[in-house]
Amino acid sequence: MGFLSGIISATVKTALTPIAIVKDAVNVVVGEEADSTKSLLESASDDVSDSIDDLGDGDFL
């Protein structure tokens, strides 16, 4: 994945965070573990980190 696609991926994942929060709230109510939001934000963070590395390697797209 290049810089631009990584940034787009991270942006989409961040935009989906409110949905993950609701899913976590439902999971808590039904007695399951609430880890959707954490997983989504960690994945977005990884995408940004990989994008910066790709930019340094000259892989823009």
N, C-alpha and C positions, 0 to 999 in steps of 0.2 A: 504494500500500500504506500502511496506517495504522500507528500505533505498535505496537499489539498484534500485528497480523499480521507485522510486521517482526521483532519480538522472537521470536515463535514460529518464524519461518523461520530466524533465526540460531541458535536453540536446537537445532532439528532438524539443521542443518548441523554444528554442533559435536558433536552426539551421533554423527554419521556419520564423524567424524574417524578413529576406529580402523580403519574399513573402508578409508578412503583411504590410511592408512599401509600396510596390507597390500597394497593395489593398487600403491602405489609400490615396495614391496619386490619384488613380482613383476616390475614393469617394469624394475627395476635388474637382476634376474637374467637377463631375456631381452634386455637391452641397449637398452631404451627409456628415454626421459627420465622422471624421477620428478617430476611436478608436480601430482598430484591433491590432495595434502594442502595445498599452498600455495594452490592455486586455491580449494579449499573454504573455507579459513580466511579468505582475502581476501574472498570472497563473503559470509561470515558477518559480517565486520567492516563491509562496506559496508551490509549490512542493518541493523546496529545504528546506524550513522551516519545512515542514512535515517530510521530510526524516531525518533531523537532530533529530527531536523528536523521530522518529521511531528507529533510531540508539541508542539513549539513553535508549529506552525501550527494546532493545535487538532484535528488529525485523529487521534482516538484509535483507531478501528477501522480 
